[in-house]
Every structure is written in structure tokens, then in C-alpha cells.
Amino acid sequence: MAHSEIDAIRALLGSKPRPVGWSERRQRINEVGSTWPVASDVTCEAVDCDGVAGEWSIVPGSEPSRVLLYFHGGGYCSGSIVSHRRLVTEAGRAAGTRTLAIDYRLAPEHPYPAAHEDALTAWHFLRRQGIAAKSIAVGGDSAGGNLTLGLISRLRAAGEPLPACTWLVSPWTDLTMSGSTLATKDAVDPLIHKAYLDELADAYAPPSIGRRDPLISPLFADLKAFPPILIQVGSAETLLADAARLAEAAGAADVDVTLQIWPHMIHAWPVWNAGLQDGRRALAYAGQFIQAHLR
């Protein structure tokens, strides 16, 4: 069953080649990500987070005083609330929380540090709503995982309270592209390849900033005193080494870290949870992790 389901997702992703232009790519990821709509019992509401677009979601029985703050993936150049709505809303269901998804500014129109500024604005917006830091989980996939780690680094540097926990799916942690699986998993990954990552990094990170900068590549950050981290990554993705090395670095810094490597899964597979049992299982585990730490 798992193989047939992931093969169907691979077929969906391969049904059209990746477009060339940024606007066309953004439209494509919105189309693919929203293949399955949100469940009928989900309530979504647009919100202005002090100038940054966001969306609240809640399902019956969720605790509104607890929040999952989520940053979508897309290489900092695409992705949106629309493309990740099914993922975010079902993650909120699993965690028993409200969710706040953020449409941060995208490169190349808005290169670094625009997304970081928007993430920090969204965090402060949440805090001003009276939500305690210990009642907030922060998560993201791919570049959104990178952005999540950057937000925590900024909060720690400012001496601000940190979120209760961190959930990362297929995180892109190394924009120097030194991970060994960029080569060893290239043939089995249907989405992410080094040439594409190089293009994204060029669009996002100005040449004046070294890509080993911890806010560009959080793999090289000092992770000491970070909150508990759950990392979920597929065995069939080129960013496997980004996730595994981050887990090693976090563990070496005495951070409570859990690394899950899901057999046969591809990049950000929980996006397609409606048609993928392993996507639903990954969200269920993440929900348990978040609930445990928000309590």
C-alpha cells in the first residue's frame, strides 16, 4: 500500500515539468500542494499579522490557547498558505492546537533577510495576542524548517522566551550544499536536485553574505539551549544528510532531538497526507510530540 501510494504522488509530481519562471513555479506548487482540499470541519480565517499575511485554522476540539506557528517550504522562492493548507490544518488537528500559517515574503523579489523579518513579526504578533511562548510550537518544511531554526536563533540572541518545541520536515539546513546525499540520493529524489538548490540559494542569499552564516545555513549554528526538536525526513530525498547532520549537531549541543527517517518517502511527503498513509502517520507522530511539549 505504502509503495503504491508514494508512486501515485511521484506520478502527480512528474505529470508536468517544473516551470522556468518564478510566477509559474509558484502557481505550480499551489496546484500540486492543493490537490486535496482541507477537510470540511476545518475553519480557516485570514489574519494580518502586523503587516505579514497569515491564516488561522482550527478544527473542533482543538485548544485555541495553544498554537502551531508554521512556515511553508518552497526554497524561499515559492510555496504559500495555499500550497500547504492541507498539511498545516491536519497538523493542527493532530496536535490539538490552532495553527497560524505565514505567507512570508519570497525571493528573488525579497531576498534575505525579508523572510526572517516576517517570521519574527509573526512571532511577536502571536505573543501580543496573549499566547505564552510555552504554548507555541514552531514548525516548517524545507526552507520553512530553515526559517524556523533562524527564528529561534534570533529569539535566543535577543534573550526572549523560546517556543515549547520545534517540528521540522525535510529541513534545508545547509545552503553550501555539502551534504553527501545530494549525490547519493539524486537518482531517487523526484523534486530536489543540487542545480535547483543552487538556483534557489542564488536568488535568496545575497553574494555579500557567506552561506556558512548560521542564519543562512542553520546547520552551522550554535544550537545550545534550543527547545526539543523533532526532525522528519524521507529516505528517498537529497536533503537526508541536511536532516541527519542537524540532528547530530543538536545532540552534540545537548538538545533533546528526535530524528525520524521514513523509508521510501520523498521531500515534504506529509503535504500529500490526504492520499498518503505515511503522510498521515508522520503528522500523527508530530502531533503527539507537540502535545507532549505544550502540556
Secondary structure, DSSP 8 states (H G I E B T S, - for coil): -HHHHHHHHHHHHHTS---SSHHHHHHHHHHHHTSS---TT-EEEEEEETTEEEEEEE-TT-EEEEEEEEE--STTTS--TTTTHHHHHHHHHHHTEEEEEEE---TTTS-TTHHHHHHHHHHHHHHHTT--GGGEEEEEETHHHHHHHHHHHHHHHTT----SEEEEES----TT---THHHHTTTT-SS--HHHHHHHHHHHS-TTS-TTSTTT-GGGS--TT---EEEEEETTSTTHHHHHHHHHHHHHTT--EEEEEETT--TTGGGGGGG-HHHHHHHHHHHHHHHHHH-
